[in-house]
């Protein structure tokens, strides 16, 4: 299937490499390009109708976001974390997001808290969520987690989370968000976290976010182990 960049959705200032980067990133994060699958430069260049130069720039950018890995004697592949690596990644996520909640409880304005409540209402009304098909999974300003990181007011924290690890976290959240009952529990956990932030209880917000991320990790671990046992 031809997948040339859709120029109608791209700003005039974007390069071809940036356009293709965004499309491949989306394909990886949503699972359209399966974890562990080989990145074939000739096939992708033909599919997107571009030369190898811009494609290599895009792939290099994806490597920087840890969505693509170069394997010895195998070339570039979509990331596929071993269970031990996933556990380590989520330990980092628990610490980063717990700290973000603690700081957000101190620094978010009342207006920002109200905006987060409105955001959760949007998530609740999402048709896929109501049908039990998964949690609302848009990114950046439509993402509860992203908004809390921004609300922390800590630029170093935001840079590590948003610029380096965010899309890798999203990949696992999206691909495992449809586990039965998990979306409903996650939504309730988000509300409790926000209540703690609104009450300026940073210690409780930190604890609740760590528990929330830990529950997500255990859900993913269980799904990965189940998949491994079925092979």
C-alpha positions as a Markdown table, in Angstrom:
| # | Residue | x | y | z |
|---|---|---|---|---|
| 1 | Unk | 0.0 | 0.0 | 0.0 |
| 2 | Unk | 1.3 | 3.4 | -1.0 |
| 3 | Unk | 2.0 | 5.6 | 2.1 |
| 4 | Unk | 3.4 | 8.8 | 0.6 |
| 5 | Unk | 3.5 | 11.7 | 3.1 |
| 6 | Unk | 0.2 | 13.5 | 3.4 |
| 7 | Unk | 1.3 | 17.1 | 2.7 |
| 8 | Unk | -2.1 | 18.5 | 3.6 |
| 9 | Unk | -1.5 | 17.7 | 7.3 |
| 10 | Unk | 2.0 | 19.0 | 7.5 |
| 11 | Unk | 3.1 | 22.6 | 8.0 |
| 12 | Unk | 5.0 | 24.3 | 5.2 |
| 13 | Unk | 8.1 | 24.5 | 7.4 |
| 14 | Unk | 8.4 | 20.8 | 7.9 |
| 15 | Unk | 11.0 | 18.9 | 5.9 |
| 16 | Unk | 10.2 | 15.6 | 4.1 |
| 17 | Unk | 12.3 | 13.8 | 6.8 |
| 18 | Unk | 10.1 | 15.3 | 9.6 |
| 19 | Unk | 6.9 | 14.4 | 7.8 |
| 20 | Unk | 8.1 | 10.8 | 7.3 |
| 21 | Unk | 9.4 | 10.6 | 10.9 |
| 22 | Unk | 6.0 | 11.5 | 12.3 |
| 23 | Unk | 4.3 | 8.9 | 10.2 |
| 24 | Unk | 6.7 | 6.1 | 11.1 |
| 25 | Unk | 6.6 | 7.1 | 14.7 |
| 26 | Unk | 2.8 | 6.8 | 14.7 |
| 27 | Unk | 3.0 | 3.4 | 13.0 |
| 28 | Unk | 5.5 | 2.1 | 15.7 |
| 29 | Unk | 3.6 | 3.6 | 18.7 |
| 30 | Unk | 0.2 | 2.2 | 17.6 |
| 31 | Unk | 1.7 | -1.2 | 16.7 |
| 32 | Unk | 1.1 | -1.0 | 13.0 |
| 33 | Unk | 4.8 | -1.7 | 12.7 |
| 34 | Unk | 5.2 | -4.6 | 15.1 |
| 35 | Unk | 7.8 | -4.7 | 17.9 |
| 36 | Unk | 11.0 | -6.4 | 16.7 |
| 37 | Unk | 10.1 | -6.0 | 13.0 |
| 38 | Unk | 12.9 | -5.1 | 10.6 |
| 39 | Unk | 13.3 | -1.5 | 9.3 |
| 40 | Unk | 13.9 | -2.0 | 5.6 |
| 41 | Unk | 15.2 | 1.3 | 4.1 |
| 42 | Unk | 14.5 | 0.2 | 0.5 |
| 43 | Unk | 10.9 | -0.8 | 1.2 |
| 44 | Unk | 10.2 | 2.3 | 3.3 |
| 45 | Unk | 11.7 | 4.6 | 0.7 |
| 46 | Unk | 9.5 | 3.1 | -2.0 |
| 47 | Unk | 6.4 | 3.1 | 0.3 |
| 48 | Unk | 6.8 | 6.7 | 1.2 |
| 49 | Unk | 8.1 | 7.8 | -2.2 |
| 50 | Unk | 11.2 | 9.5 | -0.9 |
| 51 | Unk | 15.0 | 9.1 | -1.2 |
| 52 | Unk | 17.1 | 7.3 | 1.3 |
| 53 | Unk | 18.7 | 10.4 | 2.7 |
| 54 | Unk | 15.6 | 11.9 | 4.4 |
| 55 | Unk | 14.5 | 8.4 | 5.4 |
| 56 | Unk | 17.8 | 7.8 | 7.2 |
| 57 | Unk | 17.4 | 11.2 | 9.0 |
| 58 | Unk | 13.9 | 10.1 | 10.2 |
| 59 | Unk | 15.2 | 6.7 | 11.4 |
| 60 | Unk | 18.1 | 8.3 | 13.2 |
| 61 | Unk | 15.5 | 10.6 | 15.0 |
| 62 | Unk | 13.5 | 7.5 | 15.9 |
| 63 | Unk | 16.6 | 5.9 | 17.4 |
| 64 | Unk | 17.0 | 9.0 | 19.6 |
| 65 | Unk | 13.5 | 8.4 | 21.0 |
| 66 | Unk | 14.4 | 4.7 | 21.6 |
| 67 | Unk | 11.7 | 3.5 | 19.2 |
| 68 | Unk | 14.2 | 2.0 | 16.8 |
| 69 | Unk | 17.3 | -0.1 | 17.7 |
| 70 | Unk | 20.3 | -1.1 | 15.5 |
| 71 | Unk | 21.1 | -4.7 | 16.1 |
| 72 | Unk | 24.5 | -6.3 | 15.3 |
| 73 | Unk | 24.3 | -8.0 | 11.9 |
| 74 | Unk | 20.6 | -7.3 | 11.7 |
| 75 | Unk | 20.3 | -3.6 | 11.0 |
| 76 | Unk | 17.6 | -1.4 | 12.4 |
| 77 | Unk | 14.5 | -2.9 | 14.1 |
| 78 | Unk | 11.4 | -1.6 | 15.9 |
| 79 | Unk | 12.2 | -1.7 | 19.6 |
| 80 | Unk | 11.0 | -4.7 | 21.5 |
| 81 | Unk | 12.0 | -4.5 | 25.2 |
| 82 | Unk | 12.8 | -7.6 | 27.2 |
| 83 | Unk | 10.7 | -8.0 | 30.3 |
| 84 | Unk | 13.7 | -6.9 | 32.5 |
| 85 | Unk | 14.1 | -3.8 | 30.4 |
| 86 | Unk | 10.4 | -3.0 | 30.6 |
| 87 | Unk | 10.5 | -3.3 | 34.4 |
| 88 | Unk | 13.5 | -0.9 | 34.6 |
| 89 | Unk | 11.8 | 1.6 | 32.2 |
| 90 | Unk | 8.6 | 1.6 | 34.4 |
| 91 | Unk | 10.7 | 2.1 | 37.5 |
| 92 | Unk | 12.0 | 5.2 | 35.9 |
| 93 | Unk | 8.5 | 6.3 | 34.9 |
| 94 | Unk | 7.2 | 5.8 | 38.4 |
| 95 | Unk | 9.9 | 8.1 | 39.8 |
| 96 | Unk | 9.5 | 10.8 | 37.2 |
| 97 | Unk | 5.7 | 10.9 | 37.3 |
| 98 | Unk | 5.5 | 10.7 | 41.0 |
| 99 | Unk | 7.9 | 13.6 | 41.3 |
| 100 | Unk | 5.9 | 15.5 | 38.7 |
| 101 | Unk | 2.7 | 15.0 | 40.7 |
| 102 | Unk | 4.4 | 16.2 | 43.9 |
| 103 | Unk | 5.5 | 19.4 | 42.1 |
| 104 | Unk | 2.2 | 19.9 | 40.3 |
| 105 | Unk | 0.4 | 19.9 | 43.6 |
| 106 | Unk | 2.5 | 22.9 | 44.6 |
| 107 | Unk | 2.6 | 24.7 | 41.3 |
| 108 | Unk | -0.4 | 24.1 | 39.1 |
| 109 | Unk | -2.9 | 27.0 | 39.1 |
| 110 | Unk | -6.6 | 26.5 | 39.8 |
| 111 | Unk | -7.3 | 27.1 | 36.1 |
| 112 | Unk | -4.8 | 24.4 | 35.1 |
| 113 | Unk | -6.5 | 22.0 | 37.5 |
| 114 | Unk | -9.9 | 22.8 | 36.1 |
| 115 | Unk | -8.5 | 22.2 | 32.6 |
| 116 | Unk | -7.4 | 18.8 | 33.7 |
| 117 | Unk | -10.9 | 18.0 | 35.0 |
| 118 | Unk | -12.3 | 19.0 | 31.7 |
| 119 | Unk | -9.7 | 16.8 | 29.9 |
| 120 | Unk | -10.8 | 13.8 | 32.0 |
| 121 | Unk | -14.5 | 14.5 | 31.0 |
| 122 | Unk | -13.3 | 14.4 | 27.4 |
| 123 | Unk | -11.7 | 11.0 | 28.1 |
| 124 | Unk | -14.8 | 9.7 | 29.8 |
| 125 | Unk | -17.0 | 10.6 | 26.8 |
| 126 | Unk | -14.7 | 9.0 | 24.2 |
| 127 | Unk | -16.6 | 6.4 | 22.2 |
| 128 | Unk | -13.9 | 3.8 | 22.4 |
| 129 | Unk | -13.6 | 4.2 | 26.2 |
| 130 | Unk | -17.3 | 3.9 | 26.6 |
| 131 | Unk | -17.3 | 0.8 | 24.5 |
| 132 | Unk | -14.6 | -0.8 | 26.7 |
| 133 | Unk | -12.1 | -0.9 | 23.8 |
| 134 | Unk | -9.4 | 1.1 | 25.5 |
| 135 | Unk | -8.4 | 4.3 | 27.2 |
| 136 | Unk | -8.3 | 7.6 | 25.3 |
| 137 | Unk | -4.8 | 7.7 | 23.8 |
| 138 | Unk | -4.2 | 11.1 | 22.1 |
| 139 | Unk | -0.8 | 12.6 | 22.8 |
| 140 | Unk | 0.7 | 15.8 | 24.3 |
| 141 | Unk | -1.9 | 18.3 | 25.5 |
| 142 | Unk | -4.7 | 15.7 | 25.2 |
| 143 | Unk | -2.7 | 13.3 | 27.5 |
| 144 | Unk | -3.4 | 13.5 | 31.3 |
| 145 | Unk | 0.2 | 12.3 | 32.0 |
| 146 | Unk | 1.8 | 14.8 | 29.7 |
| 147 | Unk | -0.2 | 17.7 | 31.2 |
| 148 | Unk | 0.9 | 16.8 | 34.7 |
| 149 | Unk | 4.6 | 16.7 | 33.6 |
| 150 | Unk | 4.1 | 20.2 | 32.1 |
| 151 | Unk | 2.3 | 21.3 | 35.2 |
| 152 | Unk | 5.3 | 20.3 | 37.4 |
| 153 | Unk | 7.1 | 23.4 | 36.2 |
| 154 | Unk | 10.4 | 21.5 | 36.2 |
| 155 | Unk | 12.0 | 21.9 | 32.8 |
| 156 | Unk | 14.7 | 19.2 | 33.3 |
| 157 | Unk | 12.0 | 16.7 | 34.2 |
| 158 | Unk | 9.9 | 17.8 | 31.2 |
| 159 | Unk | 12.9 | 17.4 | 28.9 |
| 160 | Unk | 13.7 | 13.8 | 30.1 |
| 161 | Unk | 10.1 | 12.7 | 30.0 |
| 162 | Unk | 8.7 | 14.5 | 27.0 |
| 163 | Unk | 11.7 | 14.7 | 24.7 |
| 164 | Unk | 13.4 | 11.4 | 25.4 |
| 165 | Unk | 11.0 | 8.8 | 26.8 |
| 166 | Unk | 7.4 | 9.9 | 26.1 |
| 167 | Unk | 6.8 | 8.1 | 22.8 |
| 168 | Unk | 8.3 | 4.8 | 24.2 |
| 169 | Unk | 5.9 | 5.1 | 27.2 |
| 170 | Unk | 3.0 | 5.8 | 24.8 |
| 171 | Unk | 3.8 | 2.8 | 22.7 |
| 172 | Unk | 3.3 | 0.4 | 25.7 |
| 173 | Unk | 0.3 | 2.3 | 27.0 |
| 174 | Unk | -1.5 | 2.2 | 23.7 |
| 175 | Unk | -0.7 | -1.4 | 22.8 |
| 176 | Unk | -1.8 | -2.7 | 26.1 |
| 177 | Unk | -4.6 | -0.3 | 27.0 |
| 178 | Unk | -7.4 | -2.5 | 25.8 |
| 179 | Unk | -7.0 | -5.1 | 28.6 |
| 180 | Unk | -10.5 | -5.8 | 30.1 |
| 181 | Unk | -11.3 | -3.5 | 33.0 |
| 182 | Unk | -8.0 | -1.7 | 32.9 |
| 183 | Unk | -9.3 | 1.4 | 31.2 |
| 184 | Unk | -12.0 | 1.9 | 33.8 |
| 185 | Unk | -9.5 | 1.4 | 36.7 |
| 186 | Unk | -7.0 | 3.8 | 35.0 |
| 187 | Unk | -9.7 | 6.5 | 34.7 |
| 188 | Unk | -10.7 | 6.2 | 38.3 |
| 189 | Unk | -7.0 | 6.4 | 39.3 |
| 190 | Unk | -6.5 | 9.5 | 37.2 |
| 191 | Unk | -9.4 | 11.2 | 39.1 |
| 192 | Unk | -7.9 | 10.3 | 42.5 |
| 193 | Unk | -4.5 | 11.7 | 41.4 |
| 194 | Unk | -6.1 | 14.9 | 40.2 |
| 195 | Unk | -8.1 | 15.3 | 43.5 |
| 196 | Unk | -4.8 | 15.0 | 45.4 |
| 197 | Unk | -3.2 | 17.7 | 43.2 |
| 198 | Unk | -6.3 | 19.9 | 43.6 |
| 199 | Unk | -6.1 | 19.5 | 47.4 |
| 200 | Unk | -2.4 | 20.5 | 47.3 |
| 201 | Unk | -1.4 | 17.1 | 48.8 |
| 202 | Unk | 1.8 | 16.5 | 47.0 |
| 203 | Unk | 2.8 | 13.4 | 49.0 |
| 204 | Unk | -0.5 | 11.7 | 48.3 |
| 205 | Unk | -0.4 | 12.7 | 44.6 |
| 206 | Unk | 3.1 | 11.2 | 44.3 |
| 207 | Unk | 2.0 | 8.0 | 46.0 |
| 208 | Unk | -1.1 | 7.6 | 43.9 |
| 209 | Unk | 0.7 | 8.2 | 40.6 |
| 210 | Unk | 3.4 | 5.6 | 41.6 |
| 211 | Unk | 0.6 | 3.1 | 42.3 |
| 212 | Unk | -1.1 | 4.0 | 39.0 |
| 213 | Unk | 2.1 | 3.5 | 37.0 |
| 214 | Unk | 2.9 | 0.3 | 38.9 |
| 215 | Unk | -0.6 | -1.1 | 38.1 |
| 216 | Unk | 0.1 | -0.4 | 34.4 |
| 217 | Unk | 3.4 | -2.1 | 34.6 |
| 218 | Unk | 1.9 | -5.2 | 36.2 |
| 219 | Unk | -0.8 | -5.3 | 33.5 |
| 220 | Unk | 1.8 | -5.2 | 30.7 |
| 221 | Unk | 4.0 | -7.8 | 32.4 |
| 222 | Unk | 1.0 | -10.1 | 32.7 |
| 223 | Unk | 0.2 | -9.6 | 29.0 |
| 224 | Unk | 3.8 | -10.2 | 27.9 |
| 225 | Unk | 4.1 | -13.3 | 30.0 |
| 226 | Unk | 0.8 | -14.7 | 28.6 |
| 227 | Unk | 2.0 | -14.1 | 25.1 |
| 228 | Unk | 5.3 | -15.8 | 25.8 |
| 229 | Unk | 3.6 | -18.8 | 27.3 |
| 230 | Unk | 1.4 | -19.2 | 24.2 |
| 231 | Unk | 4.3 | -19.3 | 21.9 |
